[in-house]
């Protein structure tokens, strides 16, 4: 192929060429870079028999392209779908006044384009399927107006508007540019367009001349599907009957409610190969956002030879609590249960669906392929109140390598595990003990109720409380809000030994304050508890001592089997070799905030550049643990598809030696994924910081952005004076809070 000479290219041509080159690079990365991961031996996978109608792998349908990131149904959204082989691109067909077809996600384009601003006088009211609908409609625009005046916008306001610059996508161009891809045309409102002398049947006939092998055509209108039957006869096109979210809606041809048609598969089979239903039709959800038992819809449909596709999947949905905000667990619920598998999923995040189906399905009992440390953050604290017996048991069940205890002290010298010295957020103390709230400037700027002002008996009178960084719809399961029991340090250590976990992490903070102001020796309490558990006299189980204070770590330097971990609490972006060597004097590893590994573009939730932290720490022979990894989509930069698996994959790709997480089940599932080490399988994308915005935006816009000066990690951030002596310590037990009535005795 001859490339145009430099003078023949205008700036728009150059931008287009650059984007295509970057796209190729991204696709190459998605299919090669496995060698950079620490992994087990590659084992070829046998072809799997699925519980779909024909035993084939469930189909991934990209709803409007990568609409979880880019405005739905745009060229950039379709260009950036990194799904498994066979991923289908879905276009919702709508028509303009002059009979041209466009891919648009909604009939009313008020929230999906800038139509209201560009044409404020075009607001109309129509009767659609018996209901009044007011707004702006493609029907009231010419194709020239659509292409020259309108811009498609992100319709879900929690998603980024950074890419709201594409014109509406003509359907014929969509088919031409995706000639080698399976495509799906959804014709949602044929009766409405017929009322305005526009025929979706005739339009699809024209589209079939552009691309003969349209894989799927769907509609909620039975009459339309029956008219399409003769049109697609002899082709490989499958006609699909789509059901609306509201099953009480009336189907326009039969004038019957969709609910009454749902199980009439012998009738449906006469005009359609399958049905497309909201995912709640299959796995209903109760008002408390918990799953009910599955319906028998899929089994009944398959028995009649009818395929079932489920729609409505998105990583940024407010998922049922059963999934612990893990989007892949929802896909697996539909394709990898022992009773049935849907034949396809329609999703805004095709990459995540592909990971679930190609990499995670069937991997539950697989051996680890990615060997990285999974370290908990207060146990499985995404599922139960942190640092409770239930959180620790769940962490063990979920495959954590290292379980952690953030040690707090009571005023009578009992060391116990709790995420924070302030009881307000993680216990019910603010109810009965609000009168004890005080302000301790040395610890925090806000008022608090502190553990060192309570006896252990008083602590036990409280209930644990689930803590989350998010409120509202992203709050964690209220049914588990106050479940579990508090755990002493000694009981925690005995539990870890009994469960034979790979190791424990003991987090020690505020040691100097406790010694000086409260006469409490937290370091001594930890030392004694570890000794009593004989963990200082063995190397079978790892012991990690973590602190943000170098003086605390120095107290354990004489025990060579302990790994000292420096917690870098603030977000930093640069470290010098000299500072790294200073860290090495005190620590063997560091815990870094995950967002310290990359810089951010304009505060938009996208990465810009890789920082030097991992490279420099590794140069100084310091291991790097990245955290805290959460499943909630709002905590994940958008480069990573609002997907915890893609985030974990890339943190390891960047060089992290371990992952700190509140959801160890997700991290453990990732390490067992069947794609790592299998050259023939789908690849989880490896995303270099800045790639997404560099590909999608004008390169000049990215170049002109001047990020703020990097935040340096300095010795003053972690080097602390030697710990002061404890003036007067009352002798209480073994300072580890051991007692004969262990809360773990049931185990």
C-alpha positions as CSV (number, residue, x, y, z in Angstrom):
1,X,0.0,0.0,0.0
2,X,1.4,3.4,-1.0
3,X,1.2,6.1,1.7
4,X,0.5,9.7,0.8
5,X,3.4,12.0,0.7
6,X,3.7,14.5,3.6
7,X,2.5,17.6,1.7
8,X,-0.7,15.8,0.6
9,X,-1.9,15.3,4.1
10,X,-4.0,18.0,5.9
11,X,-4.2,18.1,9.7
12,X,-7.4,16.0,9.8
13,X,-5.8,13.3,7.7
14,X,-2.8,13.2,10.0
15,X,-5.1,12.9,13.0
16,X,-7.0,10.1,11.4
17,X,-3.8,8.3,10.5
18,X,-2.3,8.8,13.9
19,X,-5.4,7.4,15.5
20,X,-5.4,4.3,13.3
21,X,-1.7,3.7,14.1
22,X,-2.4,4.0,17.9
23,X,-5.4,1.7,17.5
24,X,-3.2,-0.9,15.9
25,X,-0.6,-0.5,18.7
26,X,-3.3,-1.0,21.3
27,X,-4.6,-4.1,19.6
28,X,-1.0,-5.5,19.4
29,X,-0.6,-4.9,23.1
30,X,-3.8,-6.7,23.9
31,X,-2.5,-9.8,22.1
32,X,1.1,-10.0,23.1
33,X,2.5,-8.6,26.4
34,X,1.8,-11.6,28.6
35,X,5.5,-12.2,28.9
36,X,5.7,-9.1,31.2
37,X,3.5,-10.9,33.8
38,X,4.7,-13.3,36.5
39,X,2.8,-16.4,35.5
40,X,2.6,-20.1,35.7
41,X,3.1,-22.6,32.9
42,X,0.8,-22.1,29.9
43,X,-1.7,-24.9,29.5
44,X,-3.7,-25.1,26.2
45,X,-7.5,-25.0,27.0
46,X,-9.8,-27.7,25.8
47,X,-12.9,-26.5,23.9
48,X,-15.6,-26.0,26.4
49,X,-19.2,-27.1,26.1
50,X,-21.5,-24.3,27.3
51,X,-25.0,-24.5,28.5
52,X,-26.2,-22.2,25.8
53,X,-28.8,-23.5,23.2
54,X,-26.2,-24.9,20.8
55,X,-23.3,-25.4,23.3
56,X,-21.4,-22.4,21.8
57,X,-19.6,-19.7,23.8
58,X,-22.0,-16.9,24.8
59,X,-21.9,-14.0,22.4
60,X,-20.7,-10.5,23.5
61,X,-22.7,-7.7,22.0
62,X,-21.2,-4.3,22.2
63,X,-24.2,-2.0,22.8
64,X,-23.4,1.1,20.7
65,X,-19.7,0.2,20.7
66,X,-17.7,1.0,23.8
67,X,-20.5,3.1,25.1
68,X,-19.4,2.8,28.7
69,X,-16.6,5.3,27.9
70,X,-17.5,7.0,24.6
71,X,-20.8,8.5,23.5
72,X,-22.9,5.5,22.4
73,X,-23.3,4.6,18.7
74,X,-20.4,6.9,17.5
75,X,-17.6,5.9,15.2
76,X,-15.0,6.4,18.1
77,X,-17.2,4.1,20.3
78,X,-17.2,1.3,17.7
79,X,-13.5,1.8,16.9
80,X,-12.5,1.2,20.5
81,X,-14.3,-2.1,21.2
82,X,-11.7,-4.5,22.5
83,X,-13.9,-7.6,22.8
84,X,-13.2,-11.2,22.2
85,X,-13.3,-12.7,18.7
86,X,-16.9,-12.7,17.5
87,X,-18.0,-9.6,19.4
88,X,-21.0,-8.1,17.8
89,X,-21.5,-4.4,17.3
90,X,-25.1,-3.2,18.0
91,X,-26.5,-0.1,16.2
92,X,-30.0,1.3,17.1
93,X,-31.5,2.3,13.8
94,X,-33.3,5.7,13.6
95,X,-34.3,7.8,10.6
96,X,-34.2,11.4,9.6
97,X,-36.8,13.4,7.8
98,X,-35.2,12.7,4.4
99,X,-35.1,9.0,5.0
100,X,-31.4,8.5,6.0
101,X,-30.5,6.0,8.7
102,X,-28.4,6.8,11.7
103,X,-27.1,4.8,14.7
104,X,-28.7,6.6,17.8
105,X,-29.2,5.1,21.2
106,X,-32.6,6.7,21.8
107,X,-35.6,7.8,19.8
108,X,-35.7,11.1,21.8
109,X,-32.2,12.6,21.2
110,X,-32.5,15.3,23.8
111,X,-30.0,13.7,26.2
112,X,-27.8,12.0,23.6
113,X,-27.0,15.0,21.3
114,X,-26.7,18.7,21.5
115,X,-30.0,19.1,19.5
116,X,-31.7,21.1,22.3
117,X,-29.0,23.7,22.1
118,X,-28.5,23.7,18.4
119,X,-32.2,23.7,17.5
120,X,-34.1,25.0,20.5
121,X,-37.3,25.5,18.4
122,X,-37.4,21.9,17.2
123,X,-39.0,20.5,20.4
124,X,-41.9,18.3,19.5
125,X,-44.4,16.0,21.2
126,X,-45.4,12.6,19.7
127,X,-47.5,9.6,20.7
128,X,-45.1,6.6,20.8
129,X,-46.6,3.2,21.5
130,X,-49.6,4.9,23.1
131,X,-47.6,7.2,25.4
132,X,-46.8,10.9,25.0
133,X,-43.1,11.6,24.4
134,X,-41.7,15.1,24.3
135,X,-38.3,16.2,23.1
136,X,-36.1,16.3,20.0
137,X,-36.3,13.5,17.4
138,X,-34.1,12.5,14.4
139,X,-37.3,12.5,12.4
140,X,-37.4,16.3,12.5
141,X,-33.9,16.8,11.1
142,X,-32.4,16.3,7.7
143,X,-29.3,14.2,7.3
144,X,-27.3,17.3,6.5
145,X,-28.3,18.9,9.7
146,X,-27.5,15.8,11.7
147,X,-24.0,15.7,10.2
148,X,-23.2,19.4,10.2
149,X,-24.9,20.7,13.3
150,X,-25.3,17.9,15.8
151,X,-22.8,16.3,18.1
152,X,-23.4,13.0,20.0
153,X,-23.1,13.3,23.8
154,X,-22.6,10.9,26.6
155,X,-26.2,10.3,27.9
156,X,-25.2,8.9,31.3
157,X,-24.1,11.8,33.3
158,X,-21.8,9.8,35.7
159,X,-19.6,9.1,32.6
160,X,-17.1,11.4,31.1
161,X,-18.1,14.1,28.6
162,X,-14.5,14.4,27.4
163,X,-15.3,12.7,24.1
164,X,-18.5,14.6,23.2
165,X,-17.3,15.6,19.7
166,X,-18.5,13.0,17.2
167,X,-21.2,13.6,14.6
168,X,-24.1,11.1,14.5
169,X,-23.0,7.9,12.7
170,X,-24.9,7.1,9.4
171,X,-25.9,3.4,9.3
172,X,-24.5,2.8,5.8
173,X,-21.1,4.1,6.9
174,X,-21.3,2.0,10.1
175,X,-21.8,-1.1,7.9
176,X,-19.0,-0.1,5.5
177,X,-16.5,0.6,8.2
178,X,-17.3,-2.6,10.1
179,X,-17.5,-4.8,7.1
180,X,-15.4,-7.6,8.7
181,X,-17.3,-7.4,12.0
182,X,-20.5,-9.0,13.1
183,X,-23.2,-6.4,13.4
184,X,-26.6,-6.1,15.0
185,X,-29.3,-3.7,13.8
186,X,-32.0,-2.9,16.4
187,X,-35.2,-1.4,14.9
188,X,-37.1,-0.3,17.9
189,X,-39.9,1.8,16.6
190,X,-41.1,0.7,13.2
191,X,-44.8,1.6,13.8
192,X,-43.8,5.2,14.8
193,X,-41.8,5.7,11.6
194,X,-44.5,4.1,9.5
195,X,-46.9,6.8,10.8
196,X,-44.5,9.4,9.3
197,X,-44.1,7.6,5.9
198,X,-40.7,6.1,6.7
199,X,-40.2,2.4,6.5
200,X,-37.6,0.6,8.6
201,X,-38.2,-2.5,6.6
202,X,-37.2,-0.7,3.4
203,X,-34.3,0.9,5.1
204,X,-32.9,-2.4,6.2
205,X,-33.3,-3.8,2.7
206,X,-31.0,-1.0,1.6
207,X,-28.6,-1.8,4.4
208,X,-28.5,-5.4,3.4
209,X,-27.2,-4.3,0.0
210,X,-24.3,-2.6,1.8
211,X,-23.6,-5.6,4.1
212,X,-25.3,-8.9,3.3
213,X,-24.3,-10.6,6.4
214,X,-25.9,-8.5,9.1
215,X,-25.8,-11.1,12.0
216,X,-28.9,-10.0,14.0
217,X,-31.9,-7.8,13.5
218,X,-34.1,-7.1,16.5
219,X,-37.3,-5.3,17.2
220,X,-40.0,-5.1,19.9
221,X,-42.6,-5.1,17.1
222,X,-43.9,-8.6,16.0
223,X,-45.4,-7.2,12.8
224,X,-42.0,-5.8,11.8
225,X,-40.2,-9.1,12.4
226,X,-42.8,-11.0,10.4
227,X,-42.3,-8.6,7.5
228,X,-38.5,-9.0,7.8
229,X,-38.8,-12.8,7.5
230,X,-39.0,-13.0,3.7
231,X,-36.3,-10.3,3.4
232,X,-33.6,-12.3,5.3
233,X,-34.7,-15.7,4.0
234,X,-31.6,-17.5,2.7
235,X,-29.3,-15.2,4.7
236,X,-27.5,-16.0,8.0
237,X,-29.3,-13.1,9.7
238,X,-31.1,-14.0,12.9
239,X,-34.3,-12.1,13.8
240,X,-34.6,-11.4,17.5
241,X,-37.7,-10.4,19.5
242,X,-36.8,-7.7,22.1
243,X,-38.8,-7.3,25.3
244,X,-38.9,-3.9,27.1
245,X,-37.9,-3.3,30.7
246,X,-41.6,-2.7,31.5
247,X,-43.3,-5.9,30.7
248,X,-46.7,-4.3,31.2
249,X,-46.1,-2.3,28.0
250,X,-48.4,-3.3,25.1
251,X,-46.9,-4.9,22.0
252,X,-48.2,-2.8,19.0
253,X,-49.1,-5.7,16.6
254,X,-51.0,-8.0,19.0
255,X,-52.1,-5.3,21.4
256,X,-51.2,-7.6,24.2
257,X,-48.9,-6.9,27.1
258,X,-45.4,-8.2,26.7
259,X,-45.7,-10.2,29.9
260,X,-48.4,-12.4,28.3
261,X,-46.1,-13.1,25.3
262,X,-43.0,-13.9,27.3
263,X,-43.4,-17.7,27.5
264,X,-45.2,-18.3,24.2
265,X,-42.1,-19.7,22.6
266,X,-43.8,-21.8,20.0
267,X,-45.4,-18.7,18.6
268,X,-42.1,-16.6,18.9
269,X,-40.2,-19.3,17.1
270,X,-42.3,-18.8,14.0
271,X,-40.9,-15.3,13.4
272,X,-37.7,-15.1,15.5
273,X,-34.6,-17.2,16.4
274,X,-34.4,-15.8,19.9
275,X,-35.5,-13.2,22.4
276,X,-33.7,-10.3,24.0
277,X,-34.7,-9.5,27.5
278,X,-33.6,-7.3,30.4
279,X,-31.3,-9.2,32.7
280,X,-33.9,-8.9,35.5
281,X,-36.2,-11.2,33.6
282,X,-33.7,-14.0,34.3
283,X,-32.2,-13.0,37.7
284,X,-34.8,-10.8,39.5
285,X,-33.6,-8.4,42.2
286,X,-35.6,-7.6,45.3
287,X,-36.1,-4.1,46.8
288,X,-33.1,-4.6,49.1
289,X,-30.9,-5.1,46.0
290,X,-30.3,-8.8,46.6
291,X,-30.8,-11.5,43.9
292,X,-33.9,-13.6,44.0
293,X,-33.9,-17.2,42.6
294,X,-33.5,-17.3,38.9
295,X,-36.5,-17.7,36.7
296,X,-36.9,-20.7,34.4
297,X,-37.1,-18.4,31.3
298,X,-33.8,-19.6,29.7
299,X,-34.5,-23.3,30.3
300,X,-38.0,-23.0,28.8
301,X,-36.8,-21.0,25.8
302,X,-33.9,-23.5,25.1
303,X,-36.3,-26.4,25.4
304,X,-38.3,-24.8,22.5
305,X,-35.1,-24.1,20.5
306,X,-35.3,-20.3,21.2
307,X,-32.1,-18.4,22.0
308,X,-32.0,-15.9,24.9
309,X,-29.9,-12.8,25.0
310,X,-29.8,-10.6,28.1
311,X,-29.3,-6.8,28.0
312,X,-28.7,-3.9,30.4
313,X,-25.2,-4.9,31.5
314,X,-22.8,-2.1,32.5
315,X,-19.9,-1.8,34.9
316,X,-21.3,1.4,36.3
317,X,-24.7,0.0,37.2
318,X,-25.6,-0.1,40.8
319,X,-25.3,-3.9,41.0
320,X,-27.0,-6.3,43.4
321,X,-25.0,-6.6,46.6
322,X,-24.5,-10.3,45.9
323,X,-21.8,-9.3,43.4
324,X,-19.8,-7.1,45.8
325,X,-19.6,-4.5,43.0
326,X,-17.6,-7.0,40.8
327,X,-19.1,-6.6,37.3
328,X,-17.6,-9.9,36.1
329,X,-19.5,-11.8,38.8
330,X,-22.7,-10.6,37.2
331,X,-21.8,-11.9,33.8
332,X,-20.7,-15.2,35.3
333,X,-24.1,-15.4,37.1
334,X,-25.7,-15.5,33.6
335,X,-23.2,-17.7,31.7
336,X,-21.3,-19.9,34.3
337,X,-23.9,-21.3,36.6
338,X,-24.7,-25.0,36.7
339,X,-28.2,-24.7,35.3
340,X,-28.1,-22.6,32.2
341,X,-26.2,-20.0,30.2
342,X,-27.7,-17.2,28.2
343,X,-26.7,-17.2,24.5
344,X,-25.4,-13.7,24.6
345,X,-25.0,-10.5,26.7
346,X,-25.6,-7.0,25.5
347,X,-23.3,-4.6,27.3
348,X,-21.8,-1.1,27.4
349,X,-18.5,-2.7,28.4
350,X,-17.6,-5.4,25.9
351,X,-14.1,-5.8,27.4
352,X,-15.4,-6.8,30.8
353,X,-17.9,-9.2,29.3
354,X,-15.1,-10.8,27.3
355,X,-12.9,-11.1,30.3
356,X,-15.7,-12.8,32.2
357,X,-16.5,-15.3,29.4
358,X,-13.1,-16.0,27.9
359,X,-10.9,-15.7,31.0
360,X,-12.9,-16.3,34.2
361,X,-15.7,-18.8,33.3
362,X,-14.6,-22.2,34.5
363,X,-11.6,-20.9,36.4
364,X,-13.0,-21.3,39.9
365,X,-10.9,-24.3,40.7
366,X,-8.0,-23.4,38.4
367,X,-4.5,-23.0,39.8
368,X,-3.0,-19.5,39.9
369,X,-1.5,-18.2,36.7
370,X,-0.5,-14.8,38.0
371,X,1.7,-15.0,41.0
372,X,1.2,-11.8,43.0
373,X,0.6,-11.3,46.7
374,X,-3.1,-10.6,47.6
375,X,-3.1,-8.6,50.8
376,X,-6.3,-7.6,52.5
377,X,-7.3,-4.2,53.7
378,X,-9.0,-5.0,57.1
379,X,-10.0,-8.4,55.8
380,X,-12.7,-8.7,53.2
381,X,-14.0,-5.3,54.4
382,X,-15.9,-4.7,51.2
383,X,-18.3,-7.5,52.3
384,X,-18.3,-7.2,56.1
385,X,-17.4,-4.6,58.6
386,X,-13.6,-4.3,58.5
387,X,-11.3,-6.2,60.9
388,X,-14.1,-8.4,62.3
389,X,-14.2,-12.2,62.6
390,X,-16.5,-12.4,59.5
391,X,-14.3,-10.1,57.4
392,X,-11.3,-12.3,58.2
393,X,-13.1,-15.6,57.6
394,X,-14.4,-14.2,54.2
395,X,-10.9,-13.1,53.3
396,X,-9.5,-16.6,53.9
397,X,-12.4,-18.2,52.0
398,X,-11.8,-15.8,49.1
399,X,-8.2,-16.8,48.7
400,X,-6.2,-13.9,50.4
401,X,-2.5,-14.6,50.9
402,X,-1.9,-12.1,53.6
403,X,-4.6,-11.0,56.1
404,X,-4.0,-7.8,58.0
405,X,-4.7,-6.3,61.4
406,X,-4.5,-2.5,62.0
407,X,-3.7,-2.5,65.7
408,X,-5.5,-0.2,68.0
409,X,-5.1,0.0,71.8
410,X,-7.7,0.3,74.6
411,X,-6.9,2.3,77.7
412,X,-6.5,-0.9,79.7
413,X,-3.8,-2.1,77.3
414,X,-5.7,-4.6,75.0
415,X,-4.4,-4.6,71.5
416,X,-7.2,-5.3,68.9
417,X,-7.8,-5.0,65.2
418,X,-9.8,-2.0,63.8
419,X,-9.4,0.0,60.6
420,X,-9.0,3.3,62.5
421,X,-8.1,4.7,65.9
422,X,-11.3,6.8,65.5
423,X,-14.3,4.7,66.4
424,X,-16.9,6.9,64.7
425,X,-16.8,5.5,61.1
426,X,-16.2,1.8,61.9
427,X,-18.3,1.2,65.1
428,X,-21.6,2.3,66.6
429,X,-19.7,4.5,69.2
430,X,-21.2,7.8,68.0
431,X,-24.6,6.7,69.4
432,X,-24.0,5.9,73.1
433,X,-20.6,7.6,73.5
434,X,-20.9,10.9,71.6
435,X,-20.1,12.7,74.8
436,X,-16.6,11.3,74.6
437,X,-15.8,12.9,71.3
438,X,-12.7,15.0,71.4
439,X,-10.3,16.7,69.1
440,X,-6.7,15.4,68.9
441,X,-4.7,17.6,66.6
442,X,-1.8,15.2,66.5
443,X,-4.0,12.5,64.9
444,X,-6.7,14.3,62.9
445,X,-8.3,17.7,62.3
446,X,-11.8,16.5,63.0
447,X,-13.5,15.5,66.2
448,X,-13.2,11.8,67.0
449,X,-14.1,9.1,69.5
450,X,-10.8,7.3,70.1
451,X,-10.2,3.6,71.1
452,X,-7.5,4.6,73.7
453,X,-10.2,6.3,75.7
454,X,-12.2,3.0,76.1
455,X,-11.7,-0.2,78.0
456,X,-11.9,-3.5,76.1
457,X,-15.2,-4.2,77.8
458,X,-16.6,-1.0,76.5
459,X,-15.3,-1.7,73.0
460,X,-17.1,-5.1,73.2
461,X,-20.4,-3.3,74.1
462,X,-20.3,-1.7,70.6
463,X,-21.1,-3.1,67.2
464,X,-18.8,-3.0,64.2
465,X,-20.0,-0.8,61.4
466,X,-19.4,-1.2,57.7
467,X,-17.4,1.7,56.2
468,X,-17.4,2.7,52.6
469,X,-15.7,5.5,50.7
470,X,-19.0,6.0,48.9
471,X,-22.6,6.7,49.9
472,X,-26.0,6.6,48.3
473,X,-26.4,3.9,45.7
474,X,-22.7,2.8,46.1
475,X,-23.0,2.2,49.8
476,X,-22.3,-1.3,50.8
477,X,-24.8,-4.0,51.8
478,X,-26.9,-2.5,54.6
479,X,-27.9,-6.0,55.6
480,X,-24.3,-6.6,56.7
481,X,-23.7,-3.2,58.1
482,X,-23.3,-4.2,61.8
483,X,-22.4,-7.9,61.4
484,X,-19.4,-9.6,63.1
485,X,-17.3,-9.3,66.2
486,X,-14.2,-7.4,67.2
487,X,-11.0,-9.3,67.3
488,X,-8.0,-9.0,69.6
489,X,-4.6,-9.1,68.1
490,X,-3.8,-12.4,69.8
491,X,-7.0,-14.0,68.5
492,X,-6.3,-12.7,65.0
493,X,-2.8,-14.3,65.1
494,X,-4.2,-17.6,66.3
495,X,-6.8,-17.6,63.6
496,X,-4.1,-16.9,60.9
497,X,-2.1,-19.9,62.2
498,X,-5.1,-22.2,62.3
499,X,-6.1,-21.3,58.8
500,X,-2.5,-21.6,57.5
501,X,-2.7,-18.4,55.5
502,X,0.5,-17.4,53.8
503,X,1.1,-14.6,56.2
504,X,-0.1,-11.7,58.3
505,X,0.4,-7.9,58.0
506,X,0.4,-6.0,61.2
507,X,-0.1,-2.3,60.8
508,X,1.1,0.0,63.6
509,X,0.4,3.7,63.7
510,X,0.4,6.5,66.3
511,X,3.1,4.7,68.4
512,X,4.8,7.9,69.5
513,X,1.5,9.6,70.4
514,X,0.3,6.6,72.4
515,X,3.6,6.3,74.3
516,X,3.9,10.0,75.2
517,X,0.2,10.9,75.8
518,X,-1.5,7.7,76.8
519,X,1.2,5.6,78.4
520,X,0.5,2.8,75.9
521,X,3.2,0.7,74.3
522,X,1.7,-0.5,71.0
523,X,5.0,-1.8,69.7
524,X,5.5,-3.8,72.8
525,X,2.0,-5.2,72.6
526,X,2.6,-6.3,69.0
527,X,6.0,-7.8,69.8
528,X,4.6,-9.8,72.7
529,X,1.6,-11.1,70.7
530,X,3.8,-12.2,67.9
531,X,6.2,-13.9,70.3
532,X,3.3,-15.6,72.1
533,X,2.0,-16.9,68.8
534,X,5.6,-18.1,68.0
535,X,5.5,-16.2,64.7
536,X,8.9,-14.7,65.5
537,X,10.5,-18.1,65.6
538,X,9.4,-19.5,62.3
539,X,9.5,-18.7,58.5
540,X,6.6,-20.8,57.3
541,X,4.1,-17.9,57.5
542,X,5.2,-14.4,56.5
543,X,5.0,-11.6,59.0
544,X,4.8,-8.1,57.5
545,X,5.1,-5.1,59.8
546,X,3.7,-2.0,58.3
547,X,3.9,1.6,59.5
548,X,4.1,5.1,58.1
549,X,6.8,5.8,60.7
550,X,10.4,4.7,60.2
551,X,10.9,4.6,63.9
552,X,8.3,1.8,64.3
553,X,9.9,-0.3,61.6
554,X,13.3,0.2,63.1
555,X,12.0,-1.5,66.3
556,X,11.7,-4.8,64.3
557,X,15.0,-4.6,62.3
558,X,16.6,-7.4,64.4
559,X,14.1,-10.0,63.3
560,X,15.2,-10.9,59.8
561,X,12.2,-13.0,59.0
562,X,9.9,-10.0,59.3
563,X,9.3,-7.9,56.2
564,X,9.1,-4.2,57.0
565,X,6.6,-2.3,54.9
566,X,6.7,1.5,54.8
567,X,3.2,3.0,54.2
568,X,3.5,6.1,52.0
569,X,0.2,7.6,53.0
570,X,0.1,10.6,50.7
571,X,-0.2,10.5,46.9
572,X,3.2,11.1,45.4
573,X,4.5,11.2,41.8
574,X,8.3,11.2,42.0
575,X,11.0,9.8,44.1
576,X,14.8,10.3,43.8
577,X,17.3,7.5,44.0
578,X,18.6,9.0,47.3
579,X,15.2,8.9,48.9
580,X,14.7,5.3,47.7
581,X,18.0,4.3,49.3
582,X,16.9,6.1,52.5
583,X,13.7,4.0,52.5
584,X,15.8,0.9,52.1
585,X,17.5,1.6,55.3
586,X,14.2,1.1,57.1
587,X,11.9,-1.0,54.9
588,X,11.9,-3.9,52.5
589,X,8.7,-2.9,50.8
590,X,6.4,0.1,50.4
591,X,2.6,0.4,50.2
592,X,1.8,3.1,47.6
593,X,-1.5,4.6,46.7
594,X,-2.5,3.1,43.4
595,X,-3.0,6.5,41.9
596,X,0.7,7.3,42.7
597,X,1.7,5.0,39.9
598,X,0.4,7.3,37.2
599,X,-0.5,11.0,36.8
600,X,-3.9,12.2,35.9
601,X,-5.1,14.2,32.9
602,X,-6.8,17.5,33.9
603,X,-8.6,15.9,36.8
604,X,-10.8,14.1,34.4
605,X,-10.3,10.5,35.7
606,X,-7.9,9.5,33.0
607,X,-4.2,8.6,33.3
608,X,-1.5,10.7,31.7
609,X,2.0,9.4,32.4
610,X,3.6,6.6,34.4
611,X,5.5,7.9,37.5
612,X,8.9,6.7,38.4
613,X,8.0,5.2,41.7
614,X,7.9,1.5,40.9
615,X,11.0,1.7,38.7
616,X,13.0,3.6,41.4
617,X,11.8,1.4,44.2
618,X,12.8,-1.8,42.3
619,X,16.1,-0.2,41.6
620,X,16.7,0.1,45.3
621,X,15.5,-3.5,45.8
622,X,12.2,-2.5,47.5
623,X,9.0,-4.4,46.8
624,X,5.9,-2.3,45.9
625,X,2.4,-3.1,47.0
626,X,-0.3,-1.1,45.3
627,X,-3.6,-0.2,47.0
628,X,-6.2,0.1,48.1
629,X,-8.0,-1.6,45.2
630,X,-11.8,-1.3,45.4
631,X,-14.5,-2.8,43.2
632,X,-16.7,0.3,43.1
633,X,-16.5,1.8,39.6
634,X,-16.2,5.4,40.9
635,X,-12.8,4.5,42.4
636,X,-11.3,3.3,39.1
637,X,-9.9,5.6,36.5
638,X,-11.8,5.3,33.2
639,X,-8.8,4.1,31.2
640,X,-9.4,0.8,33.1
641,X,-13.0,0.5,31.9
642,X,-14.5,1.0,35.4
643,X,-13.3,-2.6,35.8
644,X,-11.4,-3.9,38.8
645,X,-9.9,-6.8,36.8
646,X,-8.5,-4.4,34.2
647,X,-7.1,-2.2,37.0
648,X,-5.4,-5.1,38.8
649,X,-4.1,-6.5,35.6
650,X,-2.4,-3.2,34.8
651,X,-1.1,-2.5,38.3
652,X,0.8,-5.8,37.9
653,X,1.7,-4.9,34.4
654,X,3.2,-1.6,35.7
655,X,5.3,-3.7,38.2
656,X,3.4,-3.9,41.4
657,X,4.5,-6.9,43.5
658,X,1.3,-7.2,45.4
659,X,-2.2,-5.9,45.6
660,X,-3.9,-4.5,48.7
661,X,-7.6,-4.9,48.4
662,X,-10.9,-4.9,50.3
663,X,-12.2,-7.5,47.9
664,X,-9.8,-10.4,47.9
665,X,-12.2,-12.6,45.9
666,X,-11.9,-10.4,42.9
667,X,-8.1,-10.3,43.1
668,X,-7.9,-14.1,43.6
669,X,-10.2,-14.7,40.6
670,X,-8.0,-12.5,38.5
671,X,-4.9,-14.5,39.4
672,X,-6.7,-17.7,38.2
673,X,-7.9,-16.3,34.9
674,X,-7.5,-18.8,32.0
675,X,-6.3,-16.2,29.5
676,X,-2.9,-15.6,31.1
677,X,-0.3,-17.9,29.5
678,X,-2.7,-19.0,26.7
679,X,-1.6,-17.5,23.5
680,X,-4.8,-18.5,21.7
681,X,-7.2,-16.8,24.0
682,X,-8.5,-13.3,24.5
683,X,-6.1,-10.9,26.2
684,X,-6.9,-8.6,29.0
685,X,-5.9,-5.2,27.7
686,X,-2.6,-3.6,28.9
687,X,-3.1,0.1,28.9
688,X,-0.1,2.4,29.2
689,X,-1.0,5.6,31.0
690,X,-2.1,8.3,28.6
691,X,-3.0,6.0,25.7
692,X,-6.7,6.5,25.9
693,X,-6.6,10.3,25.8
694,X,-3.8,10.4,23.3
695,X,-5.7,8.1,20.9
696,X,-9.1,9.8,21.4
697,X,-8.3,13.5,21.7
698,X,-6.5,15.9,19.4
699,X,-2.8,15.3,20.1
700,X,-2.3,19.1,20.4
701,X,-4.9,19.3,23.2
702,X,-3.0,16.7,25.1
703,X,0.4,18.3,24.5
704,X,-0.9,21.7,25.6
705,X,-2.0,20.4,29.0
706,X,0.6,21.4,31.6
707,X,0.2,19.2,34.6
708,X,1.0,20.6,38.1
709,X,4.5,20.0,39.4
710,X,4.9,16.5,40.6
711,X,4.5,15.8,44.3
712,X,7.9,14.5,45.5
713,X,8.4,11.8,48.1
714,X,10.8,13.2,50.7
715,X,12.5,11.8,53.7
716,X,10.6,14.1,56.0
717,X,7.4,12.2,54.9
718,X,8.5,9.0,56.6
719,X,11.7,9.4,58.7
720,X,10.5,9.9,62.3
721,X,12.5,10.4,65.6
722,X,13.2,7.4,67.8
723,X,10.1,6.3,69.7
724,X,9.9,7.9,73.2
725,X,9.9,5.7,76.3
726,X,6.6,4.8,77.8
727,X,6.3,6.5,81.2
728,X,4.1,4.2,83.0
729,X,2.5,1.1,81.5
730,X,0.1,-0.9,83.6
731,X,0.6,-4.7,83.3
732,X,-2.4,-6.0,81.5
733,X,-2.5,-9.6,80.3
734,X,0.1,-10.1,77.6
735,X,-0.7,-6.7,76.0
736,X,-2.1,-8.7,73.1
737,X,-5.6,-9.1,74.6
738,X,-5.5,-12.9,74.8
739,X,-8.4,-14.5,76.5
740,X,-9.6,-18.1,76.8
741,X,-13.0,-17.3,75.1
742,X,-11.7,-16.7,71.6
743,X,-14.3,-15.5,69.2
744,X,-12.7,-17.8,66.6
745,X,-13.2,-20.9,68.8
746,X,-15.9,-22.0,66.4
747,X,-13.3,-22.5,63.7
